[in-house]
Amino acid sequence: MGTNEIVVTRVVDAPVAAVWRVLTDIEGAAQSMRSIEKIEILAGNAYEVGLRWRETRKMFGMSATEEMWVAEVTPGVSTRVDATSGSTGYSTTFTLEEVGPKTRVVVRFAAVQAEPSRGARLAQKVLGPVGSRATAKMLAKDLEDVEIAAAGRLHEMDDDA
C-alpha cells in the first residue's frame, strides 16, 4: 500500500465555535469556499458520521466531482472526511485547538493507494512532490476561506478560485 500525507496548519482569527460552524456547514460550503462549485447532499441531514455528499470542486484548473462522507466527529475538536476514487482512498482530518481568541486548525490529508502498480509507484516518485505541493497550496487556500467565513468577512472573497 502506498501512502502520502500532507499537513497544513493555520491560526485562524476566529473562535473555535465559528470555525467549527464553517467546517461542518456542508450545504453552505459552495458559498464559503471559493474552490467548491456545487454540493449535493446524498444521505443524512446533520453533520454526523454517515453524512454523504457529492462535491464539485475546481482543482488544478478543472472541475472534479467526488462523493465524500463524514467518517469521524468529535464536535468542536476534530472531524475526518473520507472519499474514494478508483483504487485510492482519501482522508482529510481537521483538528481545532483554541489559541486565546483564535483557533489553530491542522489539516491532515492522506491518500492511500491499495496495491499500487510498479508504474504507479514510479509516477508517485516522479510526480508526487509536485502534486503534494499543489495539494498543500489548495488546502492552505481552503483554510484562508475558512478564516474569512468564520470571521464573518465573506464580502472579502473575490470570484477566482
C-alpha positions as MATLAB code, in Angstrom:
seq = 'MGTNEIVVTRVVDAPVAAVWRVLTDIEGAAQSMRSIEKIEILAGNAYEVGLRWRETRKMFGMSATEEMWVAEVTPGVSTRVDATSGSTGYSTTFTLEEVGPKTRVVVRFAAVQAEPSRGARLAQKVLGPVGSRATAKMLAKDLEDVEIAAAGRLHEMDDDA';
ca = [
       0.000    0.000    0.000;
       1.299    3.474   -0.894;
       0.510    6.361    1.454;
       1.103   10.075    1.061;
       0.224   12.571    3.831;
       0.188   16.365    3.668;
      -0.176   18.535    6.779;
      -1.166   22.215    6.684;
      -1.625   24.409    9.772;
      -3.124   27.874   10.122;
      -4.011   30.021   13.114;
      -7.422   31.423   12.210;
      -8.551   34.794   13.552;
     -11.897   33.447   14.796;
     -13.079   31.405   17.791;
     -13.313   27.604   17.657;
     -17.134   27.622   17.534;
     -17.167   29.857   14.445;
     -14.508   27.773   12.672;
     -16.383   24.555   13.525;
     -19.617   26.007   12.075;
     -17.886   26.765    8.773;
     -16.140   23.376    8.549;
     -19.338   21.454    9.261;
     -21.732   23.519    7.107;
     -21.563   21.192    4.125;
     -24.672   22.646    2.447;
     -23.161   26.160    2.648;
     -19.669   25.142    1.539;
     -20.115   26.444   -2.013;
     -20.745   29.925   -0.569;
     -17.831   29.906    1.883;
     -15.151   28.053   -0.116;
     -14.045   29.581   -3.423;
     -12.905   26.276   -4.919;
     -16.216   24.467   -4.277;
     -18.672   24.889   -7.114;
     -21.547   22.654   -6.000;
     -22.701   20.438   -3.122;
     -25.360   17.739   -3.372;
     -26.368   16.004   -0.116;
     -26.839   12.268   -0.717;
     -27.591   10.891    2.768;
     -28.093   12.345    6.225;
     -29.287   15.702    7.467;
     -26.948   16.746   10.251;
     -23.152   16.839   10.415;
     -22.544   13.392   11.867;
     -20.911   10.111   10.916;
     -22.622    8.862    7.771;
     -23.462   12.251    6.214;
     -22.671   11.799    2.497;
     -22.466   14.353   -0.268;
     -21.207   14.894   -3.775;
     -18.794   17.823   -4.017;
     -17.777   19.511   -7.257;
     -14.611   21.496   -6.820;
     -12.242   23.314   -9.122;
      -8.850   21.650   -8.740;
      -5.781   22.306  -10.821;
      -7.859   24.326  -13.290;
     -10.504   21.629  -13.843;
     -13.804   20.704  -12.199;
     -13.832   17.375  -10.379;
     -16.704   15.717   -8.537;
     -16.193   13.255   -5.688;
     -18.517   11.546   -3.253;
     -17.472   12.249    0.327;
     -18.678   11.252    3.765;
     -18.149   12.085    7.421;
     -16.158    9.214    8.931;
     -15.409   10.602   12.430;
     -16.599   13.536   14.533;
     -15.617   14.899   17.921;
     -17.758   18.084   17.966;
     -15.743   21.276   18.200;
     -12.456   19.358   18.247;
     -11.922   17.234   15.137;
     -13.545   15.596   12.163;
     -12.462   13.242    9.396;
     -13.950   13.230    5.919;
     -13.238   10.321    3.576;
     -13.583    9.732   -0.174;
     -12.587    7.068   -2.663;
     -11.604    7.476   -6.280;
     -10.617    4.364   -8.189;
      -8.136    2.393   -6.080;
      -7.196    5.419   -3.963;
      -8.774    6.314   -0.638;
      -8.599    9.903    0.617;
      -8.891   11.041    4.200;
      -8.968   14.659    5.380;
      -8.804   15.303    9.125;
      -9.386   18.734   10.650;
      -8.256   19.309   14.241;
      -9.111   22.534   16.071;
      -7.334   23.980   19.095;
      -8.188   27.172   20.955;
      -5.340   29.690   20.969;
      -6.707   32.577   23.015;
      -9.474   34.159   20.911;
      -8.139   32.395   17.799;
      -8.150   28.805   16.533;
      -5.266   26.654   15.341;
      -6.535   24.418   12.544;
      -4.432   21.448   11.488;
      -5.464   19.668    8.306;
      -4.053   16.232    7.547;
      -4.751   14.985    4.041;
      -3.802   11.392    3.298;
      -4.059    9.447    0.064;
      -3.734    5.680    0.289;
      -3.458    3.606   -2.842;
      -4.229   -0.077   -2.427;
      -1.593   -2.234   -4.110;
      -0.014    0.411   -6.362;
       1.449   -0.953   -9.561;
       5.118   -0.509  -10.385;
       4.137    2.278  -12.803;
       2.027    3.995  -10.127;
       4.935    3.809   -7.670;
       7.265    5.330  -10.263;
       4.747    8.071  -11.117;
       4.363    8.851   -7.403;
       8.120    9.111   -7.015;
       8.465   11.438  -10.015;
       5.234   13.469   -9.813;
       4.448   13.104   -6.110;
       6.372   16.160   -4.883;
       4.650   18.404   -7.458;
       1.216   17.008   -6.565;
       1.947   17.329   -2.858;
       2.928   20.985   -3.205;
      -0.190   21.730   -5.274;
      -2.422   19.929   -2.761;
      -0.803   21.756    0.183;
      -1.393   25.057   -1.620;
      -5.057   24.133   -2.203;
      -5.513   23.177    1.475;
      -3.910   26.472    2.577;
      -6.320   28.377    0.302;
      -9.239   26.433    1.817;
      -8.084   27.398    5.322;
      -7.874   31.032    4.217;
     -11.503   30.765    3.078;
     -12.481   29.123    6.379;
     -10.940   32.056    8.227;
     -12.753   34.626    6.088;
     -16.099   32.859    6.553;
     -15.603   32.202   10.283;
     -14.707   35.843   10.865;
     -17.869   36.922    9.007;
     -15.948   38.558    6.164;
     -17.386   36.721    3.130;
     -17.517   40.045    1.276;
     -13.698   39.841    1.035;
     -13.799   36.834   -1.271;
     -13.274   37.532   -4.935;
     -14.645   35.367   -7.741;
     -11.476   33.444   -8.565;
     -10.945   30.017   -7.052;
];
